[in-house]
């Protein structure tokens, strides 16, 4: 059964950046937008497995550092013309704490 885990405070995720959470099923990248929205995706681009946590966050997208694929943070879907999807994880912020459902 999935449970909510406290992973950090919102301030511990850089604005327009990310933080990596280690899990038994692989690394999870937790992103923060300029508007303080928080999203979580598997830290692996669907194209060639690049580390999305090292990519550039812009708007509600992240650009993979390896080959420039853009993925939507809210769905994990690649932006056309690219095709593919990174797994998305439920995440929420409550009283400044960030919780991830794993």
N, C-alpha and C positions, 0 to 999 in steps of 0.2 A: 504494500500500500504506500502511495506517495505521501510524503510529509513536507511541511514547510520548515526550512532551516534558515536561521539567521546567519548571513554571510559577512556583512560589514555595515558600516554606516554609509549613507548616500555620499557624504563628503569624502569617503575613501575611494570613490570612483572618480577619476578626473573628468571634468566636463569635456565633452567631445573625445572621450577616451574610453578605456575599458579596464577591467580587472579579471584575472583568470581564477576560476574556482576548480580545484581538482576533484574529480569524482571517480568512483570505481568503473564507470562506463566511459570515461574520457574527460578531457578538459572542457569546461564551459566558459565562454566569454560573456561577461556582464558589461553591457554598454550603457553610457549615460549621454544623452543628447544635450544640446545647449539649453533646451527648455526643461531640463531635469527629468525627462522621461527615461525609464530604465527598461532594458530589454536583455534577454539572455538567449544565446545561440550556442550550439556545439562549436567549439573553437577549431573548426575545420571547414575550409571552403569546399563546396561540392565539386569544383573543377579539378584541382590537383592536390587538395588537402592542405592548402596554405593556412597559416595561423591568423584567423580573422581578428583576434585580439590585438594584433600588431598593425591592423589596417586603419585607414582614415575614416572617422565618423563625420558625416555631413548630412544635415537634415535628419531623416529617419532611415538612413542607409549607412552601410560600411563598405569600403572598397578594399578588396583583398590585396595585400602587399605584394603577392607574387605575380599575378597576371592582370590585375585591374578589374576583376569581376566586381560588380556592385550587387549587394544583397540588401533586401528590405529587412530592417530590424524587427518590424512587427509581425512578419510572417516567415522570415528566413528564405523567401523566394528570391531567385536571381532576377535581376532587372533585364528585360529584353534588350538585345537579341540573345543574351545568354540564357541557358536553361538549367535548372537544378534547384536544390533546396537544402539548407542547413537546418538541422533539427532545432525547434524553438522550445524553450522551457518556460513554464509559468513563473512569473516574478511579480513581487509587489513591494511597495514602500509604505511603512507604517511608523509614524512618529520618528522619522529620520533613519530608521533601520531598514535594510534591504533583506527581503526574504525570498528564497528560491525553493521551488517545489521540485524535489527529486524522488 
